Amino acid sequence: MEAYRYADGTITYPGHPVGPDGSEPVATIDLREYIAEVLTWTTASVSPPGVREPNHLAIVEFDVDGTPVRAIGQLTTGDVAIGDEVRPVYCDQLRDPSAGIREADSQEWDGYRFKPV
């Protein structure tokens, strides 16, 4: 979970090669080292092919040295509430690669879920 910091102090996640002011990133930030707060969450009962059902999702906000950084992603559980603290945890398979319309080897299926602290 790599975010980018730009010279003006802006932080984006996911990182972009050009920041809001047109500059290149000056540093990367590993969001796995931070705790985030759940801003809102939902449960999708009908998910895309290969994605688990029910699929618990959240918008979370990290505080990176006083700068808010938001991310959206799957939760490890549906037992969360707004304001709960969560941490990113690695998941080697966010969806079943055989259920996609592309060749399974042509895509990466790993990523991060948010786990309550």
C-alpha angles and dihedrals in degrees: 000000000000121000125187127231120206130204092259090058095255116142122200132192120223092033120243128203089233123042128219091272093048096258129128120249117273098195144006126232124207104220090194086080092062137071117230133204122231108242095179138339142189141183120236110207094186110050133181116272112292096014116117121256125253093034113198113205134182142185106221135184126217121201105220107185091320095317117112116228119186129203137174124215150126122298124223090228141015090229097099138110136202108278095029118135118240137181128209113251125189119249119189094204121030091171139011106270092207091063096062126098092232129067107284092229092056095068140051114238101184128095142119137303126193117247123194113250 
